[in-house]
């Protein structure tokens, strides 16, 4: 029998346990991570960088209060990450949170620090209004300062934070050369890629001439979409650079599509013949794919000329990736006029990994061809499957010298363009090339962090419309039915027990 003393003792014991747990949680931070890509577990690269800090890094986080749940979650996750960073670094990460919306002075302070407000939609009393919100941070180390202007929901938060800490503590940057002078786009036409790589690397243009030569002062040589034939003496320099331990990334166009003339042709720069020496042949064919991007077509509809998107199989959307550092975490990459890569190993000391392929419903067309934008494609047009579009090679290219090379069978998928033709590219188009440069150039392991964010799981585009609708409704209704079913089962069990108790006779 419970007495008043026992009840009081139990209550005090519960309060004591809760208090003890709070004290322990303040001293020791831990969390269980059941996400697929260990989103809430610090990477070894992050731990190594934090352990190597020789002076405190001060992080001032500017976050608005009373935000919608998805925005408030960003602040919560960022704070949890800073707590963990502080523990791993032995207190070298120091942080403070400021709400800039308190008054105008705080807002001015945040903006002077480099944190600009973003406009978000807030629902209040059945109305939607826009509100200024701050979601950024300023990092300071010794005399240096770095700014994260906006921490986007679902972004690779650990990558942003760790790379900025690494950037603050770097004494020198690794040099990366971008080849120019053979029809390649300038760095100004590769804005997104240049901006992302410049965080960790010293990105420089390089042009062959009678007075310059390619040396191993550059860790990696990047060759993107050359359109002119390279002189044999320059190809020889590229080969010598590779066999002496240099790293090469090559994104090569073997076919060219001209939408203004609706024609497709073969391109030759001499580099493909050189690649064949190492068992890599980018075929002079166009890949066509059921999973593809669209082009805008002007059509007359009801007396009005309108632009409508039309699926164009010559723009394959790549979603099949190997478990490789270059493609890990990449969801989809849209290519322009890609070609299949044929691999015929000629040297057992080289290791080949195909990290990107077309879909299971693909095909090829051999130029010269004429693009029929409004063509009605059938299943018979796509008899092939999983055509390689990205390959990584590493090993001893000559003697005992180890090196690496990455080859993409399209050069335009990472080009923003210039002037009025500038376009914004999908994030994964940039990420996969940045990952490739990291795999070639960086040994810290930061490559694993760039794509560590919220994973997108779109419905397969090749599924029938009825199947897509069924999946959508199942995603929405199945959890509700499970909860209701669980409630009904519990109700029946409790009802049977109650009836049993009521039917029993007690003496």
C-alpha positions, 0 to 999 in steps of 0.5 A: 500500500502506497503511503503519503511518505512513499509517494513523496519519496518517489516524486523527489527521486524522479526530480532528482533523476531529472536534475542529474540527467540535466547536469550530465547532459550539460557536461557531456553532449551526445546524440544517436544518428540513424540517418542514412548518410550520418548527417548528425555525426561529425566526419573524421576530417572535421575532427582532425581539423578541430584537433589541430587548432592552435588558437580559439575560433570565435563564432558569432551566430546571427539567428532571428527568433520566433521563426517557422519550424523549418527555420527554427530547426536550422538554428537548433541544428547549428547550435548542436553542431557548435556544442559538438565542435566545442567538445571535440576541439577541447574548447577551441571553438567558442560561440555566441548567438545574437538575435538581430531582430531585437532592435535596429542597432542589432540589425545594423551590427549584423549587416556590418558583419556581413550577414544580410537578411533574407525574406521568409513567409510567416503564417500569422492569424491565417495570413501569410506575411513576409518577415526579415530573417537572419541565418548566418555566422561570422568566424574569427581566428587570430586576425582573419575573418570568414562569413557564412551569409546564409545557412540554408535549410537542408544545406551541408552545414558541416561542410560550410562550417568546417571548410571556413574553419579550414580556410581560416587556418590555412597557411597556403593554398594548393595550386590548381591550373585551368587550361586555356587558349584552346577554346576552353571557357575562361574562369569567368564563364565557370563562376559557380565552380571557380567560386566553390573551388577558390575556398580551398584552392589557389585557382589559376589559368594556365596557357601553353606557350613557347615560354611556359611549361606545365610543371608539378607546381600545380597539384591538378590540371583541369581541362574543360571543353576545349574546342581546338586541336591541341598541338602534339608538343602540348599533349606531350607536356600533359602526358609528362605532367601526369606520369610525373605524379600530376593529377588531371581532370578532363571534361571533354566534348566528343560531340557537338550539338547546335540547337540553333541549326538543330544539328549534331556533329563530331569534335576532335581535339587530339586528347581522345587519341591520347586517352586511348593510350590509357584504355579510355575511349570517349566514343564519337556518339550522342547518348540519348536517355529516357531520363532527360532534360527539356528544351523550350519550344515555341508553339502556336496555341489558340492564336498565341505563340507560347514557349513550352518545355519538351523532353529532349533525350540528348540532355541525359539526367544522370542519377546512377552513381557508384559508391565513390568519393567523387559521386557520393551524395550526388543526386542528379547531374544534367549533361549536355550532349554526352558521349559513352565512355569505352574502357579497355584496360591496357595496364594492370597497374591502373585501377578504373572506376566508373562512377557515373552512368546513364539510365537503364533505358538509354541509347546512342546516335552516331553523327552527323544527325538532325535533331527532331525536337518534336519526335515521338520517341519509343522504347525501341529507341533506347535499347542500351543501359547504364552507359559510362559518362564518368570514370576515375583512374588511379595507379602507376601511369609510368614506373613507380609514380602514382597519379590520378585522372578523372574523365567526364564525357561532356564538357559543357555541363559545368559551364555557366557561360558569359554575358547574356547567356549566363545560366545558373547550374544545378548544385550537383553539376558543380558538386561532382566536379568539385568532388573530383578536384578534391579527390585528385588534390585534397587529402584532408577528407573534406570531399565527404562533407560537401554533399552531406545534407538532406537527401532528395528522393524524387519519384522515378521519372520512368514510372507510369503516371498511375504508379506515381499517383499511388506512391504519392497517396501511400506516402500521405495516407499509409502513416495515418492508416497505421496509426488508426489501425494501431489504435483500433487494435489497442482498443480491442485488446483493452476492451477484451481485458475489461470484459474479462475483468467484469465477468469474473466473480470475486468472493 
